[in-house]
């Protein structure tokens, strides 16, 4: 499908950008203009919607109205008229749907940002400062940031089924159902929450410990990482925040009010992980200052300017990737095609030539690339890079096998071996597992992340958020957050020294080629 879309997009100069893929039961609609063509498709599982025996595995409980709604969506998305311009609007149904979806994502993201800046972060900071009045404001600020992003991580992971929310063993831990549901219903009734009881704090803390260390009794592997490292922020272990504060924070991050004043559930499935980074980079502009007996959050534009922390627009990131990495990818594909053109038409020589082709396999060659962002911030560029390379690896496998009859990419065997190892580990450790997340595209994204992606930033929090964003974006069951510790590092990639002093110091050591002391 990726190969078809890329070719048809070129042949029609962008007039045809859609593809339908189906096995009769599942129907997928692909779009060549997606950020990740292999990952961002619209899928309908007809037997599950129709509640046919053996097809829903207990995961769907649709009533008749919901079933009719899903069937209407299927008809709208896949009917012929959906691909044609409207009479009063030159845009097709799909173009309008994409634009509406982007508008919705931007609106929800903007609302979430305003809630974080206007309510959630200040409230957390004030509550933590009140609970630990002896703590320096720098520690209070870091603790508030860590707690905020632990909550955002859990909300993202639960709404995207990256935590075992469909496993009944997880029910006692689920922030989405257990805490958010209780808070939401009590808020709707106008209940008053205790300043002293800390039930919600305990529930969140227990869940954070489970995410960090794992808990086989609820099917949860250990996803230990800096964000959940209790030793890194000991202040959060010394305090307990009351139900009123936690209820306000959880409710603000869970529900938004529309123009009519109705409360609507925020589904984090609709938000990209890039939003985690954009919120953080805006938070860099804010600092904590004393305000009588409490603390206040104050903008400080010089903090962000001094650190050079600026958010790069999606279009610019995509252009940079295409004009740099794209050339390297194309060179590796061209090399394979040159070798493929030398394969004889028949005989033993053909079999030997096909076997030698594996040395030039384009998918393997792409995975051999090493790409480093020397000022990665919270990982915006690297998230786009993963999407881009994963699409190109999957497309290269298809291109190679289509170019030479009988050729099979050696990457196919490696993908299958990784899948079998993950399944075996999950069964051995009693982890909940969604086999749909073990198809080729998910395994390839994991391989891209493990082999190709590197980054450096001098801000430790930004490094942890980059790890979180990439982990959420390329989720594989059982792979810990520390999976990226050796690829994404905290450090200053800029080096400077005065020329004269550097020369003098080098000369003092005899000007040797392998000078092993700093010249600064």
N, C-alpha and C positions, 0 to 999 in steps of 0.2 A: 504493500500500500504506500509506504514512504517513497519507494522508487517510482511508482506510478504518479504520485502527486507531484514530485519534483519535476518529472519529465513533462507531464501535461501542463503544469504551470508555465514551463518554459515555452512549450509549443504553442500555447494559446496566449502568450504574453500576459498572463495573469487573469484571463477571462474565465478560465475554468480552474477552480481551486478546491473542489470537493471530491470526496470518494466515499463509497458505501462498502462496508465489509460485513458479511454475515455468514453464519453457518446454519441459518434457518431459525435458530432459537434466539441467539444474541445478534443484535443489529448495532453496528457502530457507524457513526458519521464523522469523518475526518476532514480537517481543514488545513490546507497548506500554510495559511497565515498564522497558525497558532504559535505560541512561544516554544512549545514542544509538541511537534506533530504526533510523535509516538505516544505521548502521555495525555494530552488534552483533547479527548474525543468525547462525543456524546454517545452513550450506550443505553440500549433498552434490552432488558431480559424478558422477552415475551412470556415464556412458560412460567416464570416467577410471578409476573404481574397477574397472569390468569390463574395462578395458584394450582398449576397442574401437579399431580402427585410426583414426588421425587425431585422437584425443581426449586423449592424455596428453602429447604433445610431449616425451617422455622425462623428464618431471618425476616420474612415479610409477614405482616399482619394487616393487609389492606382491606378496608371495607369497600362496599360497592362504589361509593362516590370516588374514593381514591383510585380504585381500579379504572373507572371510566376516565378520570383525569389523566392517568398515565397513558392510556390508549389514545386519548386525544393528542397528547404530546408526541407519541409515536407517529401518528398520522400527519401532524403538522411538520415534523422534522424530516420525514422521508418521502412525502408526496412530491410529485413532479412540480406542482405549483410553488413549492417552497424555494425552488432554485431559480425562479423567473422573476423579473422586475414586476412590481405592482403597477396598477393602472394610474394611481395618483402619486406614486412614489417610485423613483427609479431603483431604489434599494430592494433587494430580495428579502423574504421573510427571515432568512438566516442572517443577513447583514444587519437587519434591525435587531434581531435577537442578540447578536454579539455586542452591538453598541449599547443596548439596554443592560446587558450583563456587565459590561465595563463600567457603565455609569453607576450601576448598583454597587459594584465592588469599590469604586472610588468614593461613593457616598458613605458606605458603611465604614470604610477605612478612615475617612475624614472625621466621621462622628466618633469612632473609636479613639482617634488621636486626640480630639478635643476632650473626651472623657478622661483620658490618661493625664493630659496636662492640667485640665481644669479641676479634676476631682480625685482621681484614683491615686496618682503619685503624691500630690500634696497630703491627702488623707493618710496614706501609708507612712509618709515621712513624719507627720505630726504624731501619729500613734506610736511609732517606734521611738521617737525622741522622748515622748512622755513615759514610755515603758522603761527606757534606759536613759535617764537624765544625765548620767555621768559620761555617756558615750560622746566622742567627738562628732561633729556634724559630718565629717568626711565618712565616718563609719556608718552613720545613720543613712546618708545618701546611698552608699553602696548596698546596705541591707535592704532599703526600700526598692532599689533597682532589681536586686536579685529576687526578692519576693514577688515583685510585679511580673518578672519574666518567668518565674516558676509557674505562676498562675496562667500566663499567656501560653506557655508551652503545653500545660495540661489541657487547656481549652482547645488549642489547635489539635493536639494528639487525640483527644477523645472524639471531637467532631469529625475527624478524618479516619476514625477506626484504627489508629495506630497504637492505641492501648486496647486491651481486650474487653471493650465495652459490650460486646455481644456474648461474652462468657458470663454465665450467671454467677460464677465464683467471684467476679469483679464487682458485683452489685454493692457490696458493703463499702467499697472504696470510691466508687464513681463520683467524681466532682459534678459531672453533668447532671446525673439523675438524683443523687442523694442530697447534695448540698444546694446546687443551683435550683433544683425543683422545689426544695423546701423553702429556700430564701424567696424565690419568685412568688410562691403561693402565699407566704406570709406577708410579703410586701403588698400583694394585691388586696389582702384583707386589712392592711393598715396596722399590722401588729407592731409592737414596740420590742426592740431587741435589747438584751442585757448588756450593760457596760462591763460586767465582771465575769460572767460565764464565758468560756472559751471553747465551746463545742465545735464551732466551725474551724477555728484555728487548729484544734486537735485533728479534725478530719483531714484538713489540707496537709498538715505536718505528717500524718501517717501516710498519706498518698505520696508525698515527696520522698519519704524514706523508702517506700516500696519501689518507686521509680528508680531511685539511686541504687538500692541493693538487690532489687528483684524479690519476688515472692512466688515460689512455685505453686503455693496453695491457691493462688488466684490466676495462674497462667501467665505471670508477668516476669520476663527476663530482667536481669540487672542492666539498667541503662545509665550507669554511673558516668558522670562528667562534671566539669567544673561548675556548671550552673547548679547542680544539686550536691556539691561537695560541702558537707556540714563543717568541715574544718576550715574552709575558706572564709566563711562568714559566721564566726562563733556568736555574734550578737543575736542572730535569729534563734539560736538555741537557748539563750538566756531569758527570752521574753515570751509572753503570751498576749495576743491581742484579743480584745473582747468581741463578743458576737455582733455588737452594733457596727463596729468598724469593718469586720470581715463581711458582714451581710451587705453593707453599703458597697464595698469594693467588688464583691462577687456579682452583685446585682448589676452594678454599672458595667461590668465587663460581659454580662450575659444578655442584657435586654436594652433595646433602644426604643425611643418613643417616636412614632411617626407624626405627621402634621396634624392628625386628628387626635393626638394624645394617647393612642393605643400603644401598649407595650408589645414589641416584637422581639422574638428570640434572635440573637446574633448567632448565625451558623458560621463558624470559623472555617468550614469547608469552602466557603465562598471567597475567602481572603487568601492572597498569596503570601508565602513566607517572607517576601520582600517587605511586607508591612512591618514585620518585627524589626527589621533594620531601620526603616524610615522613622518609626516611632523613637527608637533609641537615639538616632542621630539628631533628632529634634530635641530630645531630652538633654543632650549635651549642652544645649544653650541655657539650661536652668541650673541654678545652684541653691543650696540651702543657706539661709541667714537667720540669726536670732531675731525673734519678734516677741519681746517681753518674756513671758514664761514659756512660750512655744517657739516654733520655727515657722518660717515662711519660705515659699519657693519663689525665686526671683530670676528673671531672664538675665543672661550674661552673654551677649553675642560674641564677646572677645574670646570666650572659652573655645567655641567652635572654630573661630577664625585662627586662633593660635595653634590648634591641633590639626588644622587643614581638613576637617571632617565635613565633607559635602556629599550630598546624594546625587549620583549620576543618573539622569533620566534613562528609562528603558530603551528608547530608540537609539540613544547614543551608545549604550552598552552593546546592543545588538549589532550596531554598525562596526564598533571596534572589534568584536568577536569575528564577524564575517570577513572583515578586511585584513585580519591578521591570522587567526587560526584557520579560517576558511582556505587560505592559500596553502597552508601546510597539509590540510586534509586532502585537497585536490591533487597535490603533488603525489601523495601516497596512492591515491586511487589511479592516477594516470600511470604510475610505475607498474602497478598490477596489470592494467589493461595492455601495456606494451608487452609484458611477459606472456599474457594470455594470447596475444596475437601470434605468438611463435609456437603455440601448441599444435602438433600435427593432427590431422583429421581422424586417423585410425592407427591401430597397431600398438605394439608394446612401447614404442617411443612415446605415444600419446599418454599412456598410463604413467610412465616415468616423468614426463613433462608436467602432468597434472599434479603429481606428488611434489615436484619441485616448486610448483606455484605457491605452496603453503608458506614458503620462505618470504613471499612478497604479499601475503594476505593483507588487503587494505584495512580490514577491521582491526587486526592485530597491530598493524602499523600505526593506526590512529590511537589505539590504546597505549602505544609506547611514547606518545607525546607527554612532555612534562611542562605544565603551564603554571606560572607563579604570578600572583597579584602581590606586588611589594607594598601596597598600602590598601589592604582589602576591606577595611572598615568592618561592617557586619556581614560581608559576603555577597553583596548584590551582584557583582561581576561574576563571582564563582558559581552562583546558582544558575545564571544564564549560561555559563560555560558548560555546566553539567548537561543542561537541556540540549545544547547545540551538539556536543560531542556524542551524547547517547543517540540522538537522531542519526548522526552521520555514521556511527558504528553499525547500527541496525540496517541503515540503507546500504552501507558498503558490503555487508554480508549478502544482501539480496542481489546487488549489482554483480558481485563476483560470481555467485552461483548461476545467475542468468547468462553471464558472458561465456562461461565454459561448461558445457553439459558434462555432468558427472563430478564437478568440483563441489566439495563441501568445505566450508570455512572451518579451520581447526578450532575457532572460537565456539562453535556449536557444542563440541564435546566439553569444553571447559564450563560453559553455561550450565549444562546438564549436571556436571559434577558438583558445582556450587549449590545447585538446587537440591540435589540429593543429600548433600552434607547438612544444609540448613534444616531440612525435614527430619533427618536422623537426630540432629541435636535437639530439635523441638520435642520430638517424641521421647527422647531419653530424659529430658529435663522437665517434661510435663508442661510445656509452654503452649498457650493458645496460639494458633496459627491460621492465617487466611491464605489459602493456596493461590487465590487470584493475585496475590502480591508476590508470587514467585514465578510469574511468566517471564519471558525473555527480556522484555523492556525493563522490568524492575531489576533483574540481575545485571543487565548491562549498565544501568545507572550506578549500581553499586560498584561495578568494576571501574567505571570512569572515575568515580570519587576516590577509589582506593589507589588507582594507578596514575592519574593525570593531574589531580588538583592539589595545588600548594598555595599558601598565602602567609603573609606576615603583616602584623599591625602592632604598633607600640602601645595600644590601649588594651589591657587585659580583658575588660568586659566585652569589647568589640570582638575579640578573638573567640570568646565563649559563645557569643551570639552567632557568629559565623558558623561555628560547629553545630549549634542548634538548628539554624536555618537549613544547612546542608543535610543534616540528619533527618529532619522532618521532610525535606524535599525528596530524599532518596531512600525512604524508610525500607529497611529489611529487618524482619523479626530476628531478635537475638543479637543484632549488631549494636554494641554500646555507644554512648555518646563519646567515650574516650577513643573510639575508632580512629578519629582524626587528629589525635594529640600530636603525632609526629609530622603531620602535613601542614597544620595551621599553627603557627608559632607566634608568641609575643616577642617583639623585638623591633628595633629601629633599622629599617632598611636603608636609610640615608647615612652616608659616611662623608665626613669632610675633614680636611686638614690643610693648614697653610703649606704651600709648596716648599718654601725655604726651609722651614723646620723639619718637614718630612724628608727632604734631601739630606739635611745635616744629620738626622738620626740614622738614616740608611747608610750614610757614609761612615758614621761612627762604627757601624757593624761590618765595615769592609765592603758595603754595596753588594752583599751576597744575594744571589737569585732567590734563595729560599729563606728570606727574612721572616722570622717567626715571632717578632715582637711588634706591638702596635707602633705606628709612626705618628700617632697623634700626640 
